[in-house]
């Protein structure tokens, strides 16, 4: 590209900030002259972005907080749109944050500016009607997973699967010995990692069942020990409270942060459903996934789900290699039975690890560079 490339880019939370920084650095390595404008966090600012507003003004979660902040969010989106209308960039890249970015992308695309959305919403799993909105909003979807690429092609939306940056960053062979040494765990110890979640509500609903599950497993396997990573000081205090309420006799070690190291050191993982399952898969670990939510929320969401699985490892494997126990099915009896199966069967663990290794290789696509190539191809076409 001979002329300077002018890129507008917007990320609304920390994981998007990391993706955005990687994409920016890849573009800088491929284009002689490229400038960036938009909104991002410290990682994107370090890569050369002067953020129009602090990214944390967009980082809202839950149901109530976004409503309270709605006037400010709408004002930020309007000002961003007007800035692009007044001085059109060559391309606009919205990273994740679909509720904020997709509406903005549709308006920007109507101005004749090519639009890219990086990280597919879970449209393949629920609210599939959004695919029409996405088709109107984006010229290119950058998807992280192969099954997402197939879904978009089926619906006629231009897509490129770039793979997952975690798969690029994490080694194909986990350093189990190094993880155990750093945590002070014996090389021959049998270890169960318990990850009841990073949010207070998740821990409240799952931690008591996880601790009761560990008690049942330890009764069958007296040498078994548990590691629990604590996302922050509040979660540590919360988990300590549950342990002191009836489980202080068990061999449980709490670790501040370091969830990936804890998982690497384990023989098996019992975890809340979420992004940690992807890390567990990339570490080649057998897992059991559980989740509980408010009954009304579960009743609504379960009726909207179109996918047979909720955990990414099963979606990627296209088979139920990870037991998924949700809501009332997640009891200490059922959870311990599944954990015990995995701990007792070395052959099963080896077969699962082999599948995870194959998927890890498939996801290693040099995500940032592949995304940059796709963006440049779109710009060249225009």
N, C-alpha and C positions, 0 to 999 in steps of 0.2 A: 504494500500500500504506500504510494508515493506521498500523498498529502497527509498532513497530521490527522490522526484519528481522535475524535472528540467523543468521550464516553460518559454518559450519565449513568450513575449506579446507586442503588439504594438497598441497604440492609437494615433490618429493624431490631435484631437481637444478636447475641454474642456468637452463636454458631454461624449465622449468616455473615457476620463480620469476618470470621476466619475464612469462610469460603470466598468472600469478596476479595480479601487481601491476596489469596492464592491466585485468583483469576487476574487481578490487577498486575501482579508480578509477572505472570505468564504473558500477558499482553505487552508489558514493557519489554520483555525479552524477545518479542516477535516483531514489534513495530518500531521503526526508527523514532517516531515522534507520536506520543499519545498523551492526552490530558484527561483528567477525571474531574467530574463535578458530581455532587450528590450528598448522600447521608450515609455515614458509617461510623464504626467505633474505632478504638485505638489501633487495631490491626490494620484496618484500611487507611487510617490516617498515617500510620507509619509507612505504608506503601505509596503515599503521595496524594491522598484525598484531603482536601480542606472541607470538612463536613459543614453543611449549611446550618444544621442544628445538632445538638448533642444526640447521639443515637438513643440514649436511654429515655428520651422523650417519647420514643415509639415503642419501648419495651414494656408492654402491659400484658397481664395474664388474667384469666378468670372471666367472670361474667359482669361483675359490678364495676371493676376498675376501668375497663375500656369505655363503659357508658359514662362514667364520671369524667373521663378525659376526652370524650368524643369531640367537643368543640375545638380543643387544641389539635387533635389528630386531623380533623377535617381542614383546619387552617394550614397546618404543615403541608398536607397533600395538595391543597389549592395553590399555595405559594410555589411548591415544587413544579407543579404543572405549568403555572404562569411563567416561571423562569425558563422552562424548556420551550414554551411557545414563543417567548421573546427571542431566544437564542438557541435554535434547535441543535441538538447534538447529532452525531452520526448514528448512535444507537442508544437505547435505554435498557438497562439490565436491572430487573427487580429480583432480589434474592430472598426466597422463602416468604414469610409474612404474607400469605395469600390474601387475607382479608383486607390488608392495606394496599398491596401492590397490584393485584389483578384489576381493580377498578381504575387505578392510575394508569396502568399499562393500556387499557382499552381507550382511554381519553388521549393518551400520547400517540397511540397507533393511528387514531383518527386524524392526527396532525401530519401523518405521512412519515413519522419517525419509526424505524424498525424497533421492535420490542422483543426482549428475551426474558424468560422467567427461569431462574435457576433454583432447582429443587421442586419436584412435583408435589402439589398437595395430595393428600390420600384419597384422591377422587376415585381411584379404583376400588377402594374399600367401602366408602359410604358417600352419600350425596352425589351420585354419579351424574345427576343433571347439571352439575357445575362444568362438565366438559364443554358444553356449548358456550358458556361464558369464557372459558379459557381459550377456546378456538377463536372467539372474537377479539380477545385481548392480546394474544401473543403471535409473533411470527416464528418463534422457536422456543420449544421447551427443552431445557437441559435437565435430564433425569439422572438420578443416581443409580437406579437399578434396572436390569434388563427387562423384568416383567412390566415395569412402567413404560418402557419404550414400546413394547408390544401393544399395550393398552392404547397409547396415543396413536400409533399407526392405524390401529383398528378404527379409530374415530376420526381419522383424517387430519390430525394435528401434527405439524412438523416437529420432529423430536430428534434429539441426539442423546444417547446414553453415554455419560462421561465417566461412569464408575464412581466409587466413593473415596474421598480423600483419606478416610481412616484406613481403608484397605491399602492405599499407597504408603501410609505412614507406619503401619504396624508390620513387623516382620512375619514372614510365613511360618516361622517356628518360634513359639513363645519360649521365653527364658524362665522356665519353671524354677530351676535351681536358684537363679539370681533373685527371683521374686521372693522365694522362701527365705533366702539368706537375709534380704533387706528387712523382712518382717520378723526375723528371729524364729522361724518355723523349721523344725527338724526335716531333713530331706525325706525321711521315711514315714512322716506323719500322714494320717488320713484327714483331709480337710474339706469341710463343707463351707462354702461362701454363702452368706445370707445378705441379700440386697433388698430390703423392704421398701426402697424408694428414697427419693430426695426431698419430697414435699411432706409437710406435716400430716396432711390428710391420708396420704398413702401409708405412711409409717403407722398412723393410728389404726388403720384398718387391717394392715398385714402383719405388723411386727409380732403381736401376740400369737397369731397362728404360726408364724415362722419359728418362734422360740419353742412353742409346743411341738412343732414338727421335729425340731432338732432334739428335743428331749426323747421323743419316741425313737429316732434314729440312733441316738447314743445308747439307748437301752439295748439295742440289737448289736451295736458296734461300739463297745466301751472305750476304745481308743480314739474315737472320732472327736475332732475339735472344730469349732466354728470361728470364722472371721467375719466381722461386720464392719464395712466401711461407713463412716458417718460423713454426710455431705457438708455439714457445718456444725458449729457449737450447739445450735438449737436442736438439731437432729440427734446429736450425741446425748444431750441431756434427756431428750424424749426416750431414746432407746435404753439408756441407763435406768430410767424409771421403770420400764417394762421388765428389765432383767431383775431389778431389786424386788419386784412384786411377786417373785416366785421362781426365778430361774438363776439365782446367784450361785447355786451349787454346780452349775454346768461350766464346761470348759469353753468359755466364750471370750474372744479378744476383740475389743473395739479398736478400729484404726481411723485416724483422722484423714479423711479424703482417701486418695490412692486406691480408688475402686478398681482400676485396671490391674494394679499390682496384686490386690487381694484376689481378684478372679484368676489371674495367672498362677497364683500359688495354690489354688484349690484343685481338688479332684472332681468336684461337682458344684453347680451353682443353683441356688433357689432364689429367684428374683422376681421383683415386680415387673410386669410387662412394660417395655419402654425401649429407649435407644441403647441401654446397657446390654440388651440381648444381642445387638449387632457386635458390640465389643466382645462379648462372651463367645460368639461364633468365630470371630477373627482370632481369638485365643485358642480355638479348637476345643472348647469345653462342652461337656454334656450339661444340659440345663433343664430345669423345671420352671415354668413361668406361671405366675398367679396374678390375679388382679381383682380388686373389689372397689366398687363406687357406690354412691348413694342409690338406693333402690329405684327411684324415679328416673334418674339419669341413665341407669343401666337399662331400664325398660324401654326408654326412648331410643338410645343408641343401638341396642341389640337388634331392634326392628329395622334400623337403617343400614346395618352392615351387609355388604354384598360379598365379602371375602370369607372363605372357609377358615382362615387363620387370622390371629391377631399379632403374632410375633414375626418379626422380620426373618429370622432363620427359617421358619417353616414356609413363609411366602417365597423366599429365595430357593429353597430346596424343593418346593411344590409337593411336600409331603410332611406328615406330622412327626418329625424327628424330635421336636421339643414338646413334651406334655404341656397343654394349656388348661389350667384350672381356674375358672372364672366364677366370681360371685359366690353363690352357695356351694358350688362344687369345690371351692378351695377350703378344705378343712384339714386339720392336722393329720387325720387318718388318711385322706387321699393323697395329700402332699408327701407324707412320709413314705407311703407305699411306692410312689413314683421315684423319689430320691433313692430309696433302698434298691430298687431295680437297677438304677444306673451305677450305684456304688458297687453292687455285687457282680456286675457283668462286664468284665474287662473287654470281651469281644465286641459288645455293643458300643462301648465307649470308643474303641479303636475305629469301628465302622463310621460312627458319627464324626469323629475327628477327620477321617478321610474325606467325607462329604464337605465338611467345613473348609478343608484345605482347597478342594476343587473350586468352591464358590469364592473363596478369598482370591484365588488366581483370576477368576472371571471378573471380579470387581476391581482388579488392579489395572486401571486404564490411564494412569497419569492424569487424574481428573482435571487439575487446573489447566494443564497444557491442552488437553482435549477440548475443554470448554472454550479456551481462547481460540483454538482453531475453528470451532463451530461459529463463534461470534464473528471472526474475521471473514469466514466464508459467506455469512449472511450479509455483512457490510459490502463485500465485493460484489455480491449479486445485485445490490442496490446501486 
